[in-house]
Amino acid sequence: MDGVALAAGKGTRMGPLTAARPKALVTVAGQPLLAHGFDALLSLGVSRLVVVVGYRGRDILDHYGDSYRGIPIEYVDQAEQLGTAHALQRAVPVVGAPFVVLHGDNVCRANLQCVVERHRETDAAATLLVESVSREQARTTGVVTTDGDGRVTGLVEKPDDPPSTLVNRGFYAFGPEVEAALDRIEPSARGEYEITDAVDDLRQRGHRVETVELDGWCHNVNEPADRERVAEKLGR
């Protein structure tokens, strides 16, 4: 199984920390942010890491080379940062399905293996890690609605009036069906290609889309203060 890390963004909210290096190499709790993602993917037994790079991508290549802890790395370039789905679209041609995807600015200590297991057990086209949050938090990210069995019935990105308080936590398992979905979607209202739109395309076409509720924590590192929050959670 391949593990994809999306690490192309600059991280403008990180301020001067990303002026001369990519967000993926900002140190968090004693190691580069992307290394936390790699460790999470390796814990799932991936046989290869596929990293989507963009802003100062050469720095990431120079830092990690062709392997991480004995697992080979393949790099894919996203020259224009047009959204998460566009980044994933760049990686899909070089991965084998099923595969897992982690946003490269996420640090997780969570039940990621349960996502992989549910994906395999249900033969889903996509399986998402989700978390129940406050309505205020739900307005800032991708919101997921489900039936009583955890199957996805709808998705919306950053809604003003959230239809649910379940949110996408930036970790997915995908089957081969996602490639066509990525080709079909259009830019969102904010002008980006969104992974949530590709997942919703799969749902609308009758493909099975499953969820697993978060047990543990995942923290998105968007701002300098997030580094301290993660370090505290890790006890470092």
LOZA-97476 format. One record per residue (C-alpha): residue in one letter; x, y, z; residue number from 1. Coordinates in nm, 3 decimals, always signed. Layout:
N
{'A'; {X; Y; Z}; NUM};
...
***
This chain:
236
{'M'; {+0.000; +0.000; +0.000}; 1};
{'D'; {+0.125; +0.348; -0.092}; 2};
{'G'; {+0.105; +0.644; +0.145}; 3};
{'V'; {+0.061; +0.989; -0.007}; 4};
{'A'; {+0.165; +1.305; +0.180}; 5};
{'L'; {+0.041; +1.638; +0.045}; 6};
{'A'; {+0.322; +1.886; +0.113}; 7};
{'A'; {+0.317; +2.142; -0.167}; 8};
{'G'; {+0.189; +2.449; +0.017}; 9};
{'K'; {+0.389; +2.749; +0.135}; 10};
{'G'; {+0.208; +2.794; +0.466}; 11};
{'T'; {+0.156; +3.170; +0.446}; 12};
{'R'; {+0.004; +3.183; +0.795}; 13};
{'M'; {+0.332; +3.055; +0.938}; 14};
{'G'; {+0.481; +3.399; +0.871}; 15};
{'P'; {+0.862; +3.428; +0.860}; 16};
{'L'; {+0.902; +3.056; +0.940}; 17};
{'T'; {+0.829; +2.973; +0.575}; 18};
{'A'; {+1.002; +3.267; +0.409}; 19};
{'A'; {+1.308; +3.055; +0.329}; 20};
{'R'; {+1.184; +2.699; +0.372}; 21};
{'P'; {+0.871; +2.498; +0.294}; 22};
{'K'; {+0.612; +2.447; +0.564}; 23};
{'A'; {+0.689; +2.075; +0.557}; 24};
{'L'; {+1.036; +2.143; +0.700}; 25};
{'V'; {+0.927; +2.373; +0.984}; 26};
{'T'; {+1.035; +2.205; +1.307}; 27};
{'V'; {+0.751; +2.082; +1.529}; 28};
{'A'; {+0.827; +1.907; +1.859}; 29};
{'G'; {+1.187; +1.848; +1.759}; 30};
{'Q'; {+1.146; +1.721; +1.403}; 31};
{'P'; {+1.026; +1.855; +1.067}; 32};
{'L'; {+0.649; +1.868; +1.028}; 33};
{'L'; {+0.655; +1.626; +0.735}; 34};
{'A'; {+0.844; +1.367; +0.942}; 35};
{'H'; {+0.543; +1.343; +1.173}; 36};
{'G'; {+0.331; +1.262; +0.869}; 37};
{'F'; {+0.581; +1.007; +0.744}; 38};
{'D'; {+0.585; +0.835; +1.083}; 39};
{'A'; {+0.204; +0.815; +1.082}; 40};
{'L'; {+0.205; +0.659; +0.735}; 41};
{'L'; {+0.482; +0.414; +0.822}; 42};
{'S'; {+0.281; +0.299; +1.124}; 43};
{'L'; {+0.023; +0.170; +0.874}; 44};
{'G'; {+0.280; -0.049; +0.700}; 45};
{'V'; {+0.303; +0.148; +0.374}; 46};
{'S'; {+0.560; +0.014; +0.132}; 47};
{'R'; {+0.625; +0.348; -0.040}; 48};
{'L'; {+0.583; +0.718; +0.034}; 49};
{'V'; {+0.462; +0.948; -0.244}; 50};
{'V'; {+0.514; +1.315; -0.159}; 51};
{'V'; {+0.350; +1.598; -0.350}; 52};
{'V'; {+0.583; +1.899; -0.337}; 53};
{'G'; {+0.552; +2.253; -0.468}; 54};
{'Y'; {+0.683; +2.560; -0.285}; 55};
{'R'; {+1.059; +2.509; -0.234}; 56};
{'G'; {+1.011; +2.144; -0.317}; 57};
{'R'; {+1.380; +2.102; -0.388}; 58};
{'D'; {+1.448; +2.165; -0.019}; 59};
{'I'; {+1.229; +1.867; +0.073}; 60};
{'L'; {+1.405; +1.644; -0.182}; 61};
{'D'; {+1.744; +1.750; -0.052}; 62};
{'H'; {+1.642; +1.690; +0.309}; 63};
{'Y'; {+1.493; +1.342; +0.273}; 64};
{'G'; {+1.651; +1.203; -0.042}; 65};
{'D'; {+1.509; +0.882; -0.183}; 66};
{'S'; {+1.399; +0.710; +0.138}; 67};
{'Y'; {+1.277; +0.759; +0.494}; 68};
{'R'; {+1.360; +0.497; +0.755}; 69};
{'G'; {+1.418; +0.245; +0.480}; 70};
{'I'; {+1.093; +0.317; +0.293}; 71};
{'P'; {+1.138; +0.455; -0.061}; 72};
{'I'; {+1.009; +0.802; -0.146}; 73};
{'E'; {+0.877; +0.916; -0.481}; 74};
{'Y'; {+0.826; +1.287; -0.539}; 75};
{'V'; {+0.557; +1.447; -0.753}; 76};
{'D'; {+0.562; +1.816; -0.839}; 77};
{'Q'; {+0.257; +2.043; -0.809}; 78};
{'A'; {+0.394; +2.348; -0.988}; 79};
{'E'; {+0.075; +2.548; -0.931}; 80};
{'Q'; {-0.097; +2.509; -0.594}; 81};
{'L'; {-0.457; +2.479; -0.712}; 82};
{'G'; {-0.600; +2.291; -0.416}; 83};
{'T'; {-0.581; +1.958; -0.238}; 84};
{'A'; {-0.762; +1.765; -0.510}; 85};
{'H'; {-0.525; +1.904; -0.771}; 86};
{'A'; {-0.232; +1.791; -0.555}; 87};
{'L'; {-0.380; +1.443; -0.523}; 88};
{'Q'; {-0.448; +1.433; -0.895}; 89};
{'R'; {-0.076; +1.478; -0.952}; 90};
{'A'; {+0.000; +1.176; -0.733}; 91};
{'V'; {-0.269; +0.931; -0.848}; 92};
{'P'; {-0.094; +0.821; -1.172}; 93};
{'V'; {+0.204; +0.686; -0.975}; 94};
{'V'; {+0.023; +0.509; -0.689}; 95};
{'G'; {-0.146; +0.172; -0.670}; 96};
{'A'; {-0.493; +0.140; -0.518}; 97};
{'P'; {-0.593; +0.116; -0.245}; 98};
{'F'; {-0.376; +0.392; -0.102}; 99};
{'V'; {-0.390; +0.634; +0.190}; 100};
{'V'; {-0.355; +1.012; +0.191}; 101};
{'L'; {-0.251; +1.244; +0.473}; 102};
{'H'; {-0.237; +1.622; +0.462}; 103};
{'G'; {+0.130; +1.693; +0.519}; 104};
{'D'; {+0.066; +1.960; +0.781}; 105};
{'N'; {-0.126; +1.723; +1.010}; 106};
{'V'; {+0.022; +1.567; +1.322}; 107};
{'C'; {-0.188; +1.268; +1.432}; 108};
{'R'; {-0.193; +1.029; +1.720}; 109};
{'A'; {-0.512; +0.854; +1.620}; 110};
{'N'; {-0.683; +0.540; +1.496}; 111};
{'L'; {-0.563; +0.569; +1.137}; 112};
{'Q'; {-0.538; +0.192; +1.107}; 113};
{'C'; {-0.913; +0.169; +1.167}; 114};
{'V'; {-0.969; +0.379; +0.853}; 115};
{'V'; {-0.763; +0.134; +0.648}; 116};
{'E'; {-0.943; -0.165; +0.796}; 117};
{'R'; {-1.291; -0.022; +0.739}; 118};
{'H'; {-1.196; +0.069; +0.383}; 119};
{'R'; {-1.096; -0.289; +0.312}; 120};
{'E'; {-1.387; -0.449; +0.495}; 121};
{'T'; {-1.652; -0.243; +0.315}; 122};
{'D'; {-1.481; -0.230; -0.026}; 123};
{'A'; {-1.545; +0.145; -0.023}; 124};
{'A'; {-1.432; +0.389; -0.290}; 125};
{'A'; {-1.326; +0.629; -0.014}; 126};
{'T'; {-1.305; +0.623; +0.365}; 127};
{'L'; {-1.256; +0.937; +0.573}; 128};
{'L'; {-1.140; +1.005; +0.926}; 129};
{'V'; {-1.392; +1.241; +1.088}; 130};
{'E'; {-1.431; +1.419; +1.422}; 131};
{'S'; {-1.725; +1.574; +1.603}; 132};
{'V'; {-1.652; +1.943; +1.683}; 133};
{'S'; {-1.840; +2.260; +1.778}; 134};
{'R'; {-2.055; +2.437; +1.518}; 135};
{'E'; {-1.810; +2.728; +1.520}; 136};
{'Q'; {-1.523; +2.496; +1.431}; 137};
{'A'; {-1.737; +2.322; +1.167}; 138};
{'R'; {-1.764; +2.649; +0.974}; 139};
{'T'; {-1.388; +2.648; +0.910}; 140};
{'T'; {-1.336; +2.309; +0.746}; 141};
{'G'; {-1.498; +2.028; +0.545}; 142};
{'V'; {-1.826; +1.908; +0.702}; 143};
{'V'; {-1.954; +1.553; +0.658}; 144};
{'T'; {-2.308; +1.418; +0.703}; 145};
{'T'; {-2.362; +1.046; +0.753}; 146};
{'D'; {-2.637; +0.790; +0.800}; 147};
{'G'; {-2.666; +0.583; +1.117}; 148};
{'D'; {-2.400; +0.338; +0.999}; 149};
{'G'; {-2.129; +0.592; +0.922}; 150};
{'R'; {-2.183; +0.600; +0.547}; 151};
{'V'; {-2.142; +0.947; +0.395}; 152};
{'T'; {-2.460; +1.120; +0.275}; 153};
{'G'; {-2.311; +1.461; +0.198}; 154};
{'L'; {-2.004; +1.687; +0.216}; 155};
{'V'; {-1.961; +2.063; +0.209}; 156};
{'E'; {-1.646; +2.273; +0.242}; 157};
{'K'; {-1.644; +2.554; +0.504}; 158};
{'P'; {-2.023; +2.609; +0.526}; 159};
{'D'; {-2.173; +2.922; +0.684}; 160};
{'D'; {-2.452; +2.705; +0.829}; 161};
{'P'; {-2.304; +2.360; +0.898}; 162};
{'P'; {-2.549; +2.073; +0.836}; 163};
{'S'; {-2.346; +1.859; +1.079}; 164};
{'T'; {-2.066; +1.892; +1.333}; 165};
{'L'; {-1.868; +1.601; +1.186}; 166};
{'V'; {-1.560; +1.734; +1.011}; 167};
{'N'; {-1.299; +1.584; +0.785}; 168};
{'R'; {-0.964; +1.538; +0.963}; 169};
{'G'; {-0.741; +1.519; +0.655}; 170};
{'F'; {-0.675; +1.145; +0.638}; 171};
{'Y'; {-0.829; +0.921; +0.369}; 172};
{'A'; {-0.817; +0.576; +0.215}; 173};
{'F'; {-0.904; +0.562; -0.155}; 174};
{'G'; {-0.980; +0.302; -0.416}; 175};
{'P'; {-0.913; +0.337; -0.790}; 176};
{'E'; {-1.246; +0.515; -0.847}; 177};
{'V'; {-1.106; +0.842; -0.714}; 178};
{'E'; {-0.897; +0.903; -1.027}; 179};
{'A'; {-1.204; +0.964; -1.244}; 180};
{'A'; {-1.368; +1.172; -0.970}; 181};
{'L'; {-1.064; +1.401; -0.955}; 182};
{'D'; {-1.088; +1.450; -1.332}; 183};
{'R'; {-1.458; +1.542; -1.313}; 184};
{'I'; {-1.467; +1.809; -1.043}; 185};
{'E'; {-1.465; +2.186; -1.097}; 186};
{'P'; {-1.303; +2.456; -0.882}; 187};
{'S'; {-1.492; +2.540; -0.563}; 188};
{'A'; {-1.629; +2.883; -0.475}; 189};
{'R'; {-1.285; +2.977; -0.341}; 190};
{'G'; {-1.123; +2.882; -0.672}; 191};
{'E'; {-0.955; +2.559; -0.561}; 192};
{'Y'; {-1.000; +2.193; -0.644}; 193};
{'E'; {-1.112; +2.027; -0.319}; 194};
{'I'; {-1.069; +1.663; -0.216}; 195};
{'T'; {-1.409; +1.685; -0.047}; 196};
{'D'; {-1.567; +1.763; -0.386}; 197};
{'A'; {-1.406; +1.452; -0.536}; 198};
{'V'; {-1.534; +1.242; -0.246}; 199};
{'D'; {-1.882; +1.388; -0.288}; 200};
{'D'; {-1.867; +1.311; -0.660}; 201};
{'L'; {-1.804; +0.947; -0.571}; 202};
{'R'; {-2.101; +0.950; -0.333}; 203};
{'Q'; {-2.333; +1.109; -0.586}; 204};
{'R'; {-2.245; +0.843; -0.841}; 205};
{'G'; {-2.342; +0.567; -0.601}; 206};
{'H'; {-2.000; +0.462; -0.478}; 207};
{'R'; {-1.964; +0.363; -0.117}; 208};
{'V'; {-1.803; +0.634; +0.098}; 209};
{'E'; {-1.739; +0.545; +0.461}; 210};
{'T'; {-1.625; +0.723; +0.776}; 211};
{'V'; {-1.438; +0.634; +1.093}; 212};
{'E'; {-1.472; +0.866; +1.391}; 213};
{'L'; {-1.150; +0.992; +1.541}; 214};
{'D'; {-1.015; +0.821; +1.850}; 215};
{'G'; {-0.713; +1.020; +1.965}; 216};
{'W'; {-0.618; +1.351; +1.809}; 217};
{'C'; {-0.508; +1.516; +1.486}; 218};
{'H'; {-0.379; +1.872; +1.488}; 219};
{'N'; {-0.338; +2.082; +1.177}; 220};
{'V'; {-0.029; +2.303; +1.202}; 221};
{'N'; {-0.131; +2.626; +1.031}; 222};
{'E'; {+0.019; +2.896; +1.253}; 223};
{'P'; {+0.329; +2.933; +1.472}; 224};
{'A'; {+0.123; +2.882; +1.789}; 225};
{'D'; {+0.015; +2.540; +1.662}; 226};
{'R'; {+0.372; +2.418; +1.702}; 227};
{'E'; {+0.355; +2.472; +2.077}; 228};
{'R'; {+0.015; +2.304; +2.100}; 229};
{'V'; {+0.145; +1.994; +1.924}; 230};
{'A'; {+0.460; +1.985; +2.136}; 231};
{'E'; {+0.243; +1.998; +2.449}; 232};
{'K'; {+0.024; +1.713; +2.323}; 233};
{'L'; {+0.334; +1.506; +2.254}; 234};
{'G'; {+0.484; +1.594; +2.591}; 235};
{'R'; {+0.792; +1.756; +2.438}; 236};
***
